[in-house]
Structures are given as C-alpha cells and as structure tokens.
Amino acid sequence: MKFALKFPQMNRNWLMLGGAIALGVVAMALSHKLLHDRMAQIDEQARTAHTMVKVVVASRDVARGEAIGPDGFALRAIPVEYVHASALRPEQFDQFVGQRLGAPLKAGEPLLDVHLESTNVVFSSTLAKGNRALTTEVDEVNSISGMLRPSDHIDLMVTARPTSGGSAAETTFPLMSNVEVLATGQVTRKRDANSQPRTYTTITLSVSPVDAERIVVAKNSGKLTAVLRNPDDARPNTTTAMSIDDMLPKKTGGKKRLAVQYIVGGRS
C-alpha cells in the first residue's frame, strides 16, 4: 500500500515567497554594485576634470599670415583630457612670437604646431602688406655681438659728413626708430633665450618703400649703426643730431685771472 505525501498549501506558498525574496535580495545587491561602480566612475571623471592645463589659445579671430603676439593670443585652462598633444604651453609661447600663422584660428581655439607656418614657406609671404624686406651688411658692433635676433626691434643711426663739403665734422643722427628685424643671416625664426649667439654678416629689416630708399641713401653716404631697443618700448627716437664738436667743452672768451689777495697792516 502506497502513501503519497502531501504538503499543505500554505507551505508551498511560503516556499514561493521565500524564493521571490531571495531573488529580490540578489537583484538589489546587483543594483547596488552597479550603482556603486557608476558613482566611482563619475567621481573619477570629476577628479580628472579638475586637473587643468594652461595652453595658448586665440583671444580673437586670427587670420592666416598674422604674426603671433600677445595682442591676438591668451592663456586658457583646459581639462587635461581635452588638451591636444601639440598644443603650445605658456613656456613655449615666447619662442614663436613674431612667427606667422599658416592657418586661420577662431577665438578660443588652441594654437597647435600645425597652425604655424612651415619652415619651407616663401619668405616674402611673412612680410606685412605694404612693407619691403631690406638686407644690409653689419659688423660685430652693428650685430650687437651676435645677440640680435629675428623679431627684435632696433633704431638705425647714421653718421655722415655734410654734402656741402669743407671741414665740417661728421654728424650722427637717428634715421629710423623701432625697425623690425626679420632675419639675422639666414635665420628667420626667433631662437630660444638660452641658445648661443650666432655669427652673421647681414640683417634683414621690415621697412616701407620710402624707408628702404632712405637706408640705401644713408649707406652710400655714411655709416649705419643699429641700436637694440626694449620690445615693449615703441617710442620714437627723438634725439637730435650730434657731432664731435657738440661733445667737446665749450671755449670761453678769455682766460680767467687768478685774484691775488694783498695783506696790509695785518688785515686783508
């Protein structure tokens, strides 16, 4: 005789309820883990986003061919994950001041290596519109002992004798002020401040057609001397013409006699 075991209906309901609770606990644990992982990911992204790097960006729309300088560029802090590998950093900016852009930039765009003019660019394209490049010979004095560099600014002084002839002394006077140096020898790119001075016998200047003519006339009539100036000083050289006669002490009309003191009767 066989006996079949029968579970009460209530026990079966409890089993189903227990299974549902267990599944709910597992689902809750999985959800909690997923939420915890997501929060950790967000925290990591937030920490990374706060790591900022300063790069050089255009402060306005800059056209192709414009010279790189403080008037068109500024520094901006950008999250490190968004910084391009070839973006220019603040410590590199001075090396490229005066160099021309090979591609236009919109305001806010970082300055990259690819935006700089290629070294094989035609030199004439670096000239400002309306200007001319004039190359003139220099000696060690005029080259400021080889420390003159592209993008420097100089004053030109000319020393010449009056065309009227006679025995008039040579006169030195300012010919031009704040002239931009485009090249020293064949070097057209500003070098690092720590680089050694180079030897060269010519400098190339950016001048107007009229000023180019004045320099040629001055070279043929006398001697040119270059005077280096501070890059932040744009004031014109207003010194007057001077000759050796102006430096010598002025002669008086006659010799001054020494007064002789006479003593009479013990009194002066």
Phi and psi restraints in degrees (value plus and minus 20) as a CYANA .aco file:
   2 LYS   PHI    -121.0   -81.0
   2 LYS   PSI     122.7   162.7
   3 PHE   PHI    -138.6   -98.6
   3 PHE   PSI     109.4   149.4
   4 ALA   PHI    -117.7   -77.7
   4 ALA   PSI     108.9   148.9
   5 LEU   PHI    -101.5   -61.5
   5 LEU   PSI     110.8   150.8
   6 LYS   PHI    -140.4  -100.4
   6 LYS   PSI     104.7   144.7
   7 PHE   PHI    -107.1   -67.1
   7 PHE   PSI     123.1   163.1
   8 PRO   PHI     -81.9   -41.9
   8 PRO   PSI     128.4   168.4
   9 GLN   PHI     -79.0   -39.0
   9 GLN   PSI     -52.8   -12.8
  10 MET   PHI     -86.8   -46.8
  10 MET   PSI     -59.4   -19.4
  11 ASN   PHI     -83.5   -43.5
  11 ASN   PSI     -60.4   -20.4
  12 ARG   PHI     -83.4   -43.4
  12 ARG   PSI     -59.5   -19.5
  13 ASN   PHI     -84.4   -44.4
  13 ASN   PSI     -57.6   -17.6
  14 TRP   PHI     -86.0   -46.0
  14 TRP   PSI     -58.0   -18.0
  15 LEU   PHI     -82.8   -42.8
  15 LEU   PSI     -64.0   -24.0
  16 MET   PHI     -84.7   -44.7
  16 MET   PSI     -59.6   -19.6
  17 LEU   PHI     -85.5   -45.5
  17 LEU   PSI     -61.3   -21.3
  18 GLY   PHI     -83.1   -43.1
  18 GLY   PSI     -60.7   -20.7
  19 GLY   PHI     -83.7   -43.7
  19 GLY   PSI     -61.2   -21.2
  20 ALA   PHI     -83.7   -43.7
  20 ALA   PSI     -60.0   -20.0
  21 ILE   PHI     -84.1   -44.1
  21 ILE   PSI     -61.6   -21.6
  22 ALA   PHI     -82.1   -42.1
  22 ALA   PSI     -64.6   -24.6
  23 LEU   PHI     -82.2   -42.2
  23 LEU   PSI     -58.0   -18.0
  24 GLY   PHI     -84.5   -44.5
  24 GLY   PSI     -59.7   -19.7
  25 VAL   PHI     -84.0   -44.0
  25 VAL   PSI     -63.2   -23.2
  26 VAL   PHI     -82.6   -42.6
  26 VAL   PSI     -64.7   -24.7
  27 ALA   PHI     -82.9   -42.9
  27 ALA   PSI     -59.4   -19.4
  28 MET   PHI     -85.1   -45.1
  28 MET   PSI     -60.5   -20.5
  29 ALA   PHI     -84.2   -44.2
  29 ALA   PSI     -61.9   -21.9
  30 LEU   PHI     -84.9   -44.9
  30 LEU   PSI     -61.9   -21.9
  31 SER   PHI     -83.1   -43.1
  31 SER   PSI     -61.1   -21.1
  32 HIS   PHI     -83.5   -43.5
  32 HIS   PSI     -60.3   -20.3
  33 LYS   PHI     -85.6   -45.6
  33 LYS   PSI     -64.3   -24.3
  34 LEU   PHI     -82.0   -42.0
  34 LEU   PSI     -61.9   -21.9
  35 LEU   PHI     -84.7   -44.7
  35 LEU   PSI     -61.1   -21.1
  36 HIS   PHI     -83.9   -43.9
  36 HIS   PSI     -63.2   -23.2
  37 ASP   PHI     -83.7   -43.7
  37 ASP   PSI     -60.3   -20.3
  38 ARG   PHI     -86.3   -46.3
  38 ARG   PSI     -61.0   -21.0
  39 MET   PHI     -84.1   -44.1
  39 MET   PSI     -58.7   -18.7
  40 ALA   PHI     -84.4   -44.4
  40 ALA   PSI     -58.4   -18.4
  41 GLN   PHI     -85.2   -45.2
  41 GLN   PSI     -62.5   -22.5
  42 ILE   PHI     -84.1   -44.1
  42 ILE   PSI     -61.7   -21.7
  43 ASP   PHI     -81.9   -41.9
  43 ASP   PSI     -60.8   -20.8
  44 GLU   PHI     -84.9   -44.9
  44 GLU   PSI     -61.4   -21.4
  45 GLN   PHI     -84.5   -44.5
  45 GLN   PSI     -58.2   -18.2
  46 ALA   PHI     -85.9   -45.9
  46 ALA   PSI     -60.9   -20.9
  47 ARG   PHI     -84.4   -44.4
  47 ARG   PSI     -61.2   -21.2
  48 THR   PHI     -85.9   -45.9
  48 THR   PSI     -60.0   -20.0
  49 ALA   PHI     -84.0   -44.0
  49 ALA   PSI     -45.1    -5.1
  50 HIS   PHI    -104.2   -64.2
  50 HIS   PSI     -24.9    15.1
  51 THR   PHI    -105.5   -65.5
  51 THR   PSI      81.3   121.3
  52 MET   PHI    -124.2   -84.2
  52 MET   PSI     127.4   167.4
  53 VAL   PHI    -147.9  -107.9
  53 VAL   PSI     114.2   154.2
  54 LYS   PHI    -105.2   -65.2
  54 LYS   PSI     111.2   151.2
  55 VAL   PHI    -152.2  -112.2
  55 VAL   PSI     144.4   184.4
  56 VAL   PHI    -105.5   -65.5
  56 VAL   PSI     106.9   146.9
  57 VAL   PHI    -148.6  -108.6
  57 VAL   PSI     141.0   181.0
  58 ALA   PHI     -94.6   -54.6
  58 ALA   PSI     109.1   149.1
  59 SER   PHI    -106.4   -66.4
  59 SER   PSI     -27.8    12.2
  60 ARG   PHI    -177.0  -137.0
  60 ARG   PSI     155.5   195.5
  61 ASP   PHI     -87.7   -47.7
  61 ASP   PSI     103.9   143.9
  62 VAL   PHI    -135.9   -95.9
  62 VAL   PSI     106.7   146.7
  63 ALA   PHI    -104.3   -64.3
  63 ALA   PSI     138.6   178.6
  64 ARG   PHI     -81.7   -41.7
  64 ARG   PSI     116.2   156.2
  65 GLY   PHI      74.5   114.5
  65 GLY   PSI     -33.0     7.0
  66 GLU   PHI     -91.7   -51.7
  66 GLU   PSI     128.5   168.5
  67 ALA   PHI     -98.0   -58.0
  67 ALA   PSI     122.2   162.2
  68 ILE   PHI     -96.7   -56.7
  68 ILE   PSI     108.9   148.9
  69 GLY   PHI    -186.7  -146.7
  69 GLY   PSI     153.3   193.3
  70 PRO   PHI     -81.8   -41.8
  70 PRO   PSI     -43.5    -3.5
  71 ASP   PHI     -93.2   -53.2
  71 ASP   PSI     -38.4     1.6
  72 GLY   PHI    -138.8   -98.8
  72 GLY   PSI     -19.7    20.3
  73 PHE   PHI    -158.3  -118.3
  73 PHE   PSI     135.2   175.2
  74 ALA   PHI    -169.1  -129.1
  74 ALA   PSI     156.6   196.6
  75 LEU   PHI    -122.6   -82.6
  75 LEU   PSI     122.5   162.5
  76 ARG   PHI    -161.4  -121.4
  76 ARG   PSI     118.2   158.2
  77 ALA   PHI    -104.9   -64.9
  77 ALA   PSI     107.6   147.6
  78 ILE   PHI    -148.1  -108.1
  78 ILE   PSI     120.9   160.9
  79 PRO   PHI     -73.7   -33.7
  79 PRO   PSI     117.4   157.4
  80 VAL   PHI     -78.8   -38.8
  80 VAL   PSI     -51.3   -11.3
  81 GLU   PHI     -92.3   -52.3
  81 GLU   PSI     -34.5     5.5
  82 TYR   PHI    -122.4   -82.4
  82 TYR   PSI     -20.0    20.0
  83 VAL   PHI    -100.7   -60.7
  83 VAL   PSI     106.7   146.7
  84 HIS   PHI     -89.4   -49.4
  84 HIS   PSI     125.3   165.3
  85 ALA   PHI     -81.5   -41.5
  85 ALA   PSI     -50.3   -10.3
  86 SER   PHI    -120.9   -80.9
  86 SER   PSI      -6.5    33.5
  87 ALA   PHI     -86.0   -46.0
  87 ALA   PSI     120.3   160.3
  88 LEU   PHI     -98.7   -58.7
  88 LEU   PSI     111.3   151.3
  89 ARG   PHI    -112.5   -72.5
  89 ARG   PSI     143.9   183.9
  90 PRO   PHI     -75.5   -35.5
  90 PRO   PSI     -59.1   -19.1
  91 GLU   PHI     -91.1   -51.1
  91 GLU   PSI     -33.1     6.9
  92 GLN   PHI    -115.5   -75.5
  92 GLN   PSI     -33.0     7.0
  93 PHE   PHI     -80.5   -40.5
  93 PHE   PSI     -64.3   -24.3
  94 ASP   PHI     -80.4   -40.4
  94 ASP   PSI     -46.3    -6.3
  95 GLN   PHI     -88.2   -48.2
  95 GLN   PSI     -41.4    -1.4
  96 PHE   PHI    -132.6   -92.6
  96 PHE   PSI     -18.1    21.9
  97 VAL   PHI     -81.9   -41.9
  97 VAL   PSI     110.3   150.3
  98 GLY   PHI      75.9   115.9
  98 GLY   PSI     -39.1     0.9
  99 GLN   PHI     -96.2   -56.2
  99 GLN   PSI     131.2   171.2
 100 ARG   PHI    -110.9   -70.9
 100 ARG   PSI     130.8   170.8
 101 LEU   PHI     -98.8   -58.8
 101 LEU   PSI     116.2   156.2
 102 GLY   PHI    -112.3   -72.3
 102 GLY   PSI     -27.7    12.3
 103 ALA   PHI    -169.2  -129.2
 103 ALA   PSI     128.1   168.1
 104 PRO   PHI     -91.1   -51.1
 104 PRO   PSI     136.5   176.5
 105 LEU   PHI    -150.6  -110.6
 105 LEU   PSI     119.7   159.7
 106 LYS   PHI    -107.6   -67.6
 106 LYS   PSI     135.2   175.2
 107 ALA   PHI     -77.5   -37.5
 107 ALA   PSI     110.3   150.3
 108 GLY   PHI      74.5   114.5
 108 GLY   PSI     -33.6     6.4
 109 GLU   PHI     -97.1   -57.1
 109 GLU   PSI     117.6   157.6
 110 PRO   PHI     -88.0   -48.0
 110 PRO   PSI     128.5   168.5
 111 LEU   PHI    -106.8   -66.8
 111 LEU   PSI      99.6   139.6
 112 LEU   PHI    -131.3   -91.3
 112 LEU   PSI     145.8   185.8
 113 ASP   PHI     -77.8   -37.8
 113 ASP   PSI     -56.6   -16.6
 114 VAL   PHI     -89.2   -49.2
 114 VAL   PSI     -37.0     3.0
 115 HIS   PHI    -100.9   -60.9
 115 HIS   PSI     -35.1     4.9
 116 LEU   PHI    -100.9   -60.9
 116 LEU   PSI     129.6   169.6
 117 GLU   PHI     -84.0   -44.0
 117 GLU   PSI     120.9   160.9
 118 SER   PHI     -86.1   -46.1
 118 SER   PSI     132.8   172.8
 119 THR   PHI     -88.4   -48.4
 119 THR   PSI     -36.9     3.1
 120 ASN   PHI    -117.8   -77.8
 120 ASN   PSI      -2.4    37.6
 121 VAL   PHI     -89.4   -49.4
 121 VAL   PSI     128.5   168.5
 122 VAL   PHI     -82.9   -42.9
 122 VAL   PSI     107.9   147.9
 123 PHE   PHI     -80.7   -40.7
 123 PHE   PSI     -55.7   -15.7
 124 SER   PHI     -82.5   -42.5
 124 SER   PSI     -44.8    -4.8
 125 SER   PHI     -92.8   -52.8
 125 SER   PSI     -32.5     7.5
 126 THR   PHI    -103.6   -63.6
 126 THR   PSI     -29.5    10.5
 127 LEU   PHI     -95.4   -55.4
 127 LEU   PSI     121.9   161.9
 128 ALA   PHI     -88.2   -48.2
 128 ALA   PSI     127.4   167.4
 129 LYS   PHI     -80.3   -40.3
 129 LYS   PSI     112.4   152.4
 130 GLY   PHI      72.2   112.2
 130 GLY   PSI     -31.8     8.2
 131 ASN   PHI    -117.9   -77.9
 131 ASN   PSI     147.0   187.0
 132 ARG   PHI    -148.3  -108.3
 132 ARG   PSI     132.3   172.3
 133 ALA   PHI    -119.3   -79.3
 133 ALA   PSI     100.4   140.4
 134 LEU   PHI    -139.2   -99.2
 134 LEU   PSI     103.8   143.8
 135 THR   PHI    -119.9   -79.9
 135 THR   PSI     111.7   151.7
 136 THR   PHI    -154.0  -114.0
 136 THR   PSI     129.7   169.7
 137 GLU   PHI     -95.7   -55.7
 137 GLU   PSI     128.3   168.3
 138 VAL   PHI    -155.7  -115.7
 138 VAL   PSI     134.2   174.2
 139 ASP   PHI    -126.0   -86.0
 139 ASP   PSI    -191.4  -151.4
 140 GLU   PHI     -82.8   -42.8
 140 GLU   PSI     -54.5   -14.5
 141 VAL   PHI     -89.4   -49.4
 141 VAL   PSI     -67.3   -27.3
 142 ASN   PHI     -89.8   -49.8
 142 ASN   PSI     -41.4    -1.4
 143 SER   PHI    -108.7   -68.7
 143 SER   PSI     -11.5    28.5
 144 ILE   PHI      31.3    71.3
 144 ILE   PSI      30.3    70.3
 145 SER   PHI      35.2    75.2
 145 SER   PSI      15.0    55.0
 146 GLY   PHI      60.8   100.8
 146 GLY   PSI     -15.6    24.4
 147 MET   PHI    -111.9   -71.9
 147 MET   PSI     -25.1    14.9
 148 LEU   PHI     -88.2   -48.2
 148 LEU   PSI     116.2   156.2
 149 ARG   PHI    -151.1  -111.1
 149 ARG   PSI     135.9   175.9
 150 PRO   PHI     -75.6   -35.6
 150 PRO   PSI     121.7   161.7
 151 SER   PHI      61.7   101.7
 151 SER   PSI     -24.8    15.2
 152 ASP   PHI     -88.5   -48.5
 152 ASP   PSI     142.1   182.1
 153 HIS   PHI    -142.3  -102.3
 153 HIS   PSI     120.1   160.1
 154 ILE   PHI    -153.2  -113.2
 154 ILE   PSI     142.4   182.4
 155 ASP   PHI    -124.3   -84.3
 155 ASP   PSI     125.0   165.0
 156 LEU   PHI    -128.0   -88.0
 156 LEU   PSI     106.0   146.0
 157 MET   PHI    -131.0   -91.0
 157 MET   PSI     124.3   164.3
 158 VAL   PHI    -142.1  -102.1
 158 VAL   PSI     116.7   156.7
 159 THR   PHI    -136.9   -96.9
 159 THR   PSI     101.5   141.5
 160 ALA   PHI    -171.3  -131.3
 160 ALA   PSI     141.5   181.5
 161 ARG   PHI    -117.5   -77.5
 161 ARG   PSI     121.8   161.8
 162 PRO   PHI     -73.9   -33.9
 162 PRO   PSI     121.6   161.6
 163 THR   PHI     -89.4   -49.4
 163 THR   PSI     -34.5     5.5
 164 SER   PHI     -89.6   -49.6
 164 SER   PSI     -32.3     7.7
 165 GLY   PHI      59.2    99.2
 165 GLY   PSI    -171.4  -131.4
 166 GLY   PHI      59.0    99.0
 166 GLY   PSI    -179.8  -139.8
 167 SER   PHI    -121.7   -81.7
 167 SER   PSI      -2.0    38.0
 168 ALA   PHI     -82.5   -42.5
 168 ALA   PSI     120.6   160.6
 169 ALA   PHI     -93.4   -53.4
 169 ALA   PSI     136.6   176.6
 170 GLU   PHI     -83.9   -43.9
 170 GLU   PSI     126.3   166.3
 171 THR   PHI    -141.2  -101.2
 171 THR   PSI     119.1   159.1
 172 THR   PHI    -132.2   -92.2
 172 THR   PSI     113.8   153.8
 173 PHE   PHI    -172.4  -132.4
 173 PHE   PSI     136.6   176.6
 174 PRO   PHI     -90.7   -50.7
 174 PRO   PSI     112.0   152.0
 175 LEU   PHI    -116.6   -76.6
 175 LEU   PSI     -66.7   -26.7
 176 MET   PHI    -166.6  -126.6
 176 MET   PSI     133.8   173.8
 177 SER   PHI    -142.1  -102.1
 177 SER   PSI     127.4   167.4
 178 ASN   PHI      36.7    76.7
 178 ASN   PSI      32.1    72.1
 179 VAL   PHI    -110.0   -70.0
 179 VAL   PSI     111.1   151.1
 180 GLU   PHI    -100.9   -60.9
 180 GLU   PSI     114.4   154.4
 181 VAL   PHI    -110.5   -70.5
 181 VAL   PSI      97.4   137.4
 182 LEU   PHI    -104.7   -64.7
 182 LEU   PSI     -56.2   -16.2
 183 ALA   PHI    -174.1  -134.1
 183 ALA   PSI     129.8   169.8
 184 THR   PHI    -138.1   -98.1
 184 THR   PSI      92.1   132.1
 185 GLY   PHI      46.4    86.4
 185 GLY   PSI    -143.0  -103.0
 186 GLN   PHI    -127.6   -87.6
 186 GLN   PSI     -10.2    29.8
 187 VAL   PHI    -108.1   -68.1
 187 VAL   PSI      98.9   138.9
 188 THR   PHI    -131.9   -91.9
 188 THR   PSI     -23.1    16.9
 189 ARG   PHI    -134.1   -94.1
 189 ARG   PSI     115.5   155.5
 190 LYS   PHI     -82.3   -42.3
 190 LYS   PSI     111.6   151.6
 191 ARG   PHI    -111.1   -71.1
 191 ARG   PSI     146.0   186.0
 192 ASP   PHI     -85.1   -45.1
 192 ASP   PSI     128.7   168.7
 193 ALA   PHI     -82.4   -42.4
 193 ALA   PSI     -44.8    -4.8
 194 ASN   PHI    -108.6   -68.6
 194 ASN   PSI     -24.3    15.7
 195 SER   PHI     -93.5   -53.5
 195 SER   PSI     133.8   173.8
 196 GLN   PHI     -97.3   -57.3
 196 GLN   PSI     126.4   166.4
 197 PRO   PHI     -79.6   -39.6
 197 PRO   PSI     126.2   166.2
 198 ARG   PHI    -131.6   -91.6
 198 ARG   PSI     135.4   175.4
 199 THR   PHI    -108.4   -68.4
 199 THR   PSI     113.5   153.5
 200 TYR   PHI    -173.2  -133.2
 200 TYR   PSI     138.4   178.4
 201 THR   PHI    -137.3   -97.3
 201 THR   PSI     -23.1    16.9
 202 THR   PHI    -157.1  -117.1
 202 THR   PSI     134.3   174.3
 203 ILE   PHI    -150.4  -110.4
 203 ILE   PSI     127.8   167.8
 204 THR   PHI    -132.9   -92.9
 204 THR   PSI     108.4   148.4
 205 LEU   PHI    -133.7   -93.7
 205 LEU   PSI     130.4   170.4
 206 SER   PHI    -118.0   -78.0
 206 SER   PSI      91.8   131.8
 207 VAL   PHI    -158.3  -118.3
 207 VAL   PSI     144.6   184.6
 208 SER   PHI     -97.4   -57.4
 208 SER   PSI     142.8   182.8
 209 PRO   PHI     -76.7   -36.7
 209 PRO   PSI     -59.6   -19.6
 210 VAL   PHI     -85.5   -45.5
 210 VAL   PSI     -63.9   -23.9
 211 ASP   PHI     -86.4   -46.4
 211 ASP   PSI     -54.0   -14.0
 212 ALA   PHI     -80.6   -40.6
 212 ALA   PSI     -61.6   -21.6
 213 GLU   PHI     -85.1   -45.1
 213 GLU   PSI     -61.0   -21.0
 214 ARG   PHI     -82.7   -42.7
 214 ARG   PSI     -60.4   -20.4
 215 ILE   PHI     -85.7   -45.7
 215 ILE   PSI     -62.3   -22.3
 216 VAL   PHI     -81.4   -41.4
 216 VAL   PSI     -64.5   -24.5
 217 VAL   PHI     -82.5   -42.5
 217 VAL   PSI     -63.6   -23.6
 218 ALA   PHI     -83.8   -43.8
 218 ALA   PSI     -59.7   -19.7
 219 LYS   PHI     -82.6   -42.6
 219 LYS   PSI     -59.8   -19.8
 220 ASN   PHI     -97.9   -57.9
 220 ASN   PSI     -36.7     3.3
 221 SER   PHI    -127.7   -87.7
 221 SER   PSI     -36.3     3.7
 222 GLY   PHI    -182.9  -142.9
 222 GLY   PSI    -167.5  -127.5
 223 LYS   PHI    -142.8  -102.8
 223 LYS   PSI     114.7   154.7
 224 LEU   PHI    -117.3   -77.3
 224 LEU   PSI     121.2   161.2
 225 THR   PHI    -150.4  -110.4
 225 THR   PSI     110.8   150.8
 226 ALA   PHI    -114.1   -74.1
 226 ALA   PSI     115.9   155.9
 227 VAL   PHI    -142.9  -102.9
 227 VAL   PSI      96.8   136.8
 228 LEU   PHI     -91.6   -51.6
 228 LEU   PSI     121.1   161.1
 229 ARG   PHI    -147.1  -107.1
 229 ARG   PSI     140.7   180.7
 230 ASN   PHI     -84.6   -44.6
 230 ASN   PSI     116.5   156.5
 231 PRO   PHI     -83.4   -43.4
 231 PRO   PSI     -42.0    -2.0
 232 ASP   PHI    -111.4   -71.4
 232 ASP   PSI     -21.7    18.3
 233 ASP   PHI    -121.3   -81.3
 233 ASP   PSI      86.8   126.8
 234 ALA   PHI    -126.1   -86.1
 234 ALA   PSI     -11.5    28.5
 235 ARG   PHI     -90.5   -50.5
 235 ARG   PSI     122.0   162.0
 236 PRO   PHI     -90.1   -50.1
 236 PRO   PSI     133.2   173.2
 237 ASN   PHI    -100.6   -60.6
 237 ASN   PSI      91.4   131.4
 238 THR   PHI    -126.2   -86.2
 238 THR   PSI      -4.1    35.9
 239 THR   PHI     -85.6   -45.6
 239 THR   PSI     131.5   171.5
 240 THR   PHI    -112.9   -72.9
 240 THR   PSI     146.0   186.0
 241 ALA   PHI     -83.1   -43.1
 241 ALA   PSI     125.8   165.8
 242 MET   PHI    -163.8  -123.8
 242 MET   PSI     120.7   160.7
 243 SER   PHI    -142.0  -102.0
 243 SER   PSI     155.2   195.2
 244 ILE   PHI     -83.6   -43.6
 244 ILE   PSI     -49.4    -9.4
 245 ASP   PHI     -83.8   -43.8
 245 ASP   PSI     -52.2   -12.2
 246 ASP   PHI     -91.9   -51.9
 246 ASP   PSI     -39.1     0.9
 247 MET   PHI    -112.8   -72.8
 247 MET   PSI     -39.2     0.8
 248 LEU   PHI     -97.7   -57.7
 248 LEU   PSI     129.5   169.5
 249 PRO   PHI     -80.4   -40.4
 249 PRO   PSI     122.0   162.0
 250 LYS   PHI     -92.0   -52.0
 250 LYS   PSI     119.0   159.0
 251 LYS   PHI    -100.8   -60.8
 251 LYS   PSI     122.1   162.1
 252 THR   PHI    -111.7   -71.7
 252 THR   PSI     146.1   186.1
 253 GLY   PHI     -85.5   -45.5
 253 GLY   PSI     -54.0   -14.0
 254 GLY   PHI    -181.4  -141.4
 254 GLY   PSI     149.0   189.0
 255 LYS   PHI     -96.0   -56.0
 255 LYS   PSI     117.6   157.6
 256 LYS   PHI    -100.9   -60.9
 256 LYS   PSI     105.8   145.8
 257 ARG   PHI     -99.0   -59.0
 257 ARG   PSI     124.3   164.3
 258 LEU   PHI    -100.0   -60.0
 258 LEU   PSI     111.4   151.4
 259 ALA   PHI     -97.3   -57.3
 259 ALA   PSI     111.6   151.6
 260 VAL   PHI    -121.5   -81.5
 260 VAL   PSI     107.7   147.7
 261 GLN   PHI    -112.3   -72.3
 261 GLN   PSI     105.9   145.9
 262 TYR   PHI    -119.5   -79.5
 262 TYR   PSI     118.4   158.4
 263 ILE   PHI    -134.1   -94.1
 263 ILE   PSI     100.5   140.5
 264 VAL   PHI    -143.6  -103.6
 264 VAL   PSI     105.9   145.9
 265 GLY   PHI      42.6    82.6
 265 GLY   PSI      11.1    51.1
 266 GLY   PHI      60.8   100.8
 266 GLY   PSI     -19.4    20.6
 267 ARG   PHI    -142.0  -102.0
 267 ARG   PSI     129.6   169.6
